[in-house]
Amino acid sequence: MTKPRLLIISDLDGTLLNHENYQWDAARSAIEKLESAGIPLILNSSKTAPEIRKVRQELGNEAPFIVENGAAVIVPANTFGNSDELVMNFGASRDDVLAVLGAQRQAGARFRGFEDMSAKELAEVTGLDEVSADMAKKRLGTEPLLWEGSEDELAAFKTALMAENLRLVQGGRFYHAMGIFDKADGARFLLDKYREQYGDEPVIAIALGDSPNDQQMLESADIPVVIRGIHSDEVQLPSAKHAMRSLKPGPEGWNECVLNLLFEYGY
């Protein structure tokens, strides 16, 4: 019996990268095994395209990737017969988001977004170095902002964004203005593309994440893998999904789970 094609879709921070220093070395043996087996590793993160490109370069990864919590999928040239790199937006593009935010500002909304700050200013606000701050500014579908108005004005601002098919999501320090999408949209799009490419061969999608932000991505996969972390207990999947949960956190848990699944499917 021929073994199925596998597709690995993975969150980064706290999942493939550890929370302390964003290292992935503990997952090296599983990553090397994926590479030698020709199994695509699709990175799906809240990070921007330049930030993920940097990680991909370190990993030697050439697969498509999903940026800004599902805002866009980037397909490298010659992946699905495309001669050039493709950028597929889900929901609104960043230009659309900025246009709506500009109109809201004219109507009196008070906020300060990444677009309003230089890399130096953003570095001061976030604690990032300037090079990292510059990469964080290069966005495709979301705009993080600091709210400077009252609570009542914030409620009105959220309602105004909803009328334009945008939403405001609260992060740690910033609110994120974005279209209606999540991390599962890009994952489903790429799964369809790979199924098309592989023809009649069965394809099994394995998704790995560590927090409620990964919930939809995990639910959309054939095999969801919850990596132990600070918020992993909050990820509650339907019982029919039979989620695998790692015993170890971050890349150690990632490595163990991926190696076990590769063994299970005959790789």
Buried (B, 14 or more C-beta within 10 A) or exposed (E): EEBBBBBBBBBBBBBBBBEEEBEBEBBEEBBEBBBEBEBBBBBBBBBBBBBBBBBBEEBEBEBBBBBBBBBBBBBBEEBEEEEEEBBBBBBBBBEBBBEBBEEBBEEEBBBBBBBBBEBEBBBEBBEBEBEBBBBBBBBBBBBBBBBEEEEEBBEBBBEBBEEBEBBBBEEEEBBBBBBEBBBBBBBBBBBEBBBEEEEEEEBBBBBBBBBEBBBBBBBBBBBBBBBBBEEBEEBEBEEEEEBBBBEBBBBBBBBBBBBBBBEEBEB
